[in-house]
Every structure is written in C-alpha cells, then in structure tokens.
Amino acid sequence: MFKNRHWIFQQDSAPAHRARSTQNWFTARGIDFIGHEDWPSSSPDLNPLDYKIWQHLEEYVCAKPHQNLESLRAFLGKAAAEIYMNVVRTAIDQWSRRLRALIQNRGGHFE
C-alpha cells in the first residue's frame, strides 16, 4: 500500500493503546509508533479515521434507508470492504498538513 515509504503507527490515548503490552508489541517488532504520551488527547483532527474515513463510510451508508440494524450492519461491512485505496492514501497524505495546523493553533481545533 505504501511501497517503500516510511510510516509511523498512530497511537492515541485509548486504554488499549496505552497498555504496556501493546507498546511492547510494537517495540518488539521494530514498528515505529507515536506513544500516547506524545499524542494530543481526544484529537480527531489528527486521526485519518475520524477526519476522512468515517465521513466517507457515513456518506455511502446513509445514501439509502435501512429497514433494520442487520441491514445497516451488512451495508456498512460492504462499504468498508469497498473503500478505495485512493481515499485512504488521501487521508494519510493530509496528515502532515493537519499536524502543522494543529501546532499553529496550539493544540486547538481547526478545519
């Protein structure tokens, strides 16, 4: 997906991400990651899922009414499986610009 480009895994302040076992798992495998202590808490502005992917799924799934929860779940699963890689790449490519905006706004929200 990213060919030979360097990437860093993003960890937020979720308890599962802060867990020592999770942090040790990444370290043992030589995977670069931003630890929770260096990550702004509650920062959807820097999470590609929050600022791009969920929006994309919501637009796709809400384009038609669903009769029940099972129908919604099935359609959401189908939509997630069909996300185009260009949507994912675009979200990730926006990250550094968003990080600069967050720094410029001293950690405050931006758009």
C-alpha positions as CSV (number, residue, x, y, z in Angstrom):
1,M,0.0,0.0,0.0
2,F,2.8,2.5,0.9
3,K,5.5,0.8,-1.2
4,N,8.8,1.8,0.4
5,R,7.6,4.9,2.1
6,H,8.4,5.2,5.9
7,W,5.3,5.2,8.1
8,I,4.6,5.5,11.8
9,F,1.7,3.9,13.5
10,Q,-0.5,6.3,15.4
11,Q,-1.5,5.6,19.0
12,D,-4.0,7.7,20.8
13,S,-5.0,7.7,24.5
14,A,-7.4,4.8,24.3
15,P,-6.7,2.4,27.2
16,A,-5.9,-0.5,24.8
17,H,-3.3,1.7,23.0
18,R,-1.7,2.9,26.3
19,A,-1.4,-0.7,27.6
20,R,2.2,-1.7,28.2
21,S,1.6,-5.0,26.3
22,T,0.5,-3.0,23.2
23,Q,3.5,-0.7,23.5
24,N,5.9,-3.7,24.0
25,W,4.3,-5.5,21.0
26,F,5.2,-2.6,18.6
27,T,8.6,-2.2,20.1
28,A,9.5,-5.9,19.9
29,R,8.6,-5.8,16.2
30,G,10.6,-2.7,15.4
31,I,7.4,-0.8,14.4
32,D,7.6,3.0,14.9
33,F,4.7,4.5,16.7
34,I,3.7,7.7,18.4
35,G,3.1,6.8,22.0
36,H,0.1,8.1,23.9
37,E,2.3,10.4,26.0
38,D,3.2,12.3,22.8
39,W,-0.2,12.3,21.3
40,P,-2.8,15.1,21.9
41,S,-5.7,13.6,23.9
42,S,-9.1,13.5,22.1
43,S,-7.6,14.6,18.9
44,P,-9.9,13.6,16.0
45,D,-8.2,16.3,13.9
46,L,-5.2,14.0,13.5
47,N,-6.8,10.7,13.1
48,P,-7.4,9.7,9.5
49,L,-10.3,7.5,10.5
50,D,-12.0,10.5,12.2
51,Y,-11.4,13.2,9.7
52,K,-11.8,11.2,6.5
53,I,-12.7,7.5,6.6
54,W,-15.8,7.6,8.9
55,Q,-17.2,10.5,6.8
56,H,-16.7,8.5,3.6
57,L,-18.5,5.5,5.1
58,E,-21.3,7.6,6.5
59,E,-22.0,9.2,3.2
60,Y,-22.0,5.8,1.5
61,V,-24.1,4.0,4.1
62,C,-26.6,6.9,4.6
63,A,-27.3,7.2,0.9
64,K,-30.2,4.7,1.3
65,P,-32.6,3.9,4.1
66,H,-32.2,0.7,6.1
67,Q,-35.1,-1.3,7.4
68,N,-33.3,-2.7,10.4
69,L,-30.0,-2.9,12.2
70,E,-28.9,-6.0,10.4
71,S,-29.3,-4.3,7.1
72,L,-27.3,-1.3,8.3
73,R,-24.5,-3.6,9.6
74,A,-24.3,-5.6,6.4
75,F,-24.2,-2.4,4.2
76,L,-21.6,-0.9,6.5
77,G,-19.4,-4.0,6.2
78,K,-19.8,-3.9,2.4
79,A,-18.9,-0.2,2.3
80,A,-15.8,-0.7,4.4
81,A,-14.6,-3.6,2.2
82,E,-15.0,-1.4,-0.9
83,I,-13.1,1.7,0.3
84,Y,-10.9,2.8,-2.5
85,M,-7.2,2.9,-1.6
86,N,-7.1,6.5,-3.0
87,V,-9.4,7.6,-0.2
88,V,-7.1,6.0,2.4
89,R,-4.0,7.5,0.7
90,T,-5.6,10.9,0.5
91,A,-6.5,10.8,4.2
92,I,-3.0,9.8,5.2
93,D,-1.4,12.4,2.8
94,Q,-3.4,15.1,4.6
95,W,-2.0,14.2,7.9
96,S,1.2,16.3,7.9
97,R,-0.8,19.4,6.8
98,R,-3.2,18.8,9.6
99,L,-0.4,18.3,12.1
100,R,1.1,21.7,11.1
101,A,-2.4,23.3,11.5
102,L,-2.7,21.7,15.0
103,I,0.7,23.1,16.0
104,Q,-0.2,26.5,14.6
105,N,-3.4,26.5,16.6
106,R,-1.6,25.5,19.8
107,G,-3.5,22.2,20.0
108,G,-6.9,23.8,19.4
109,H,-9.4,22.6,16.9
110,F,-9.1,23.6,13.3
111,E,-10.7,23.0,9.9
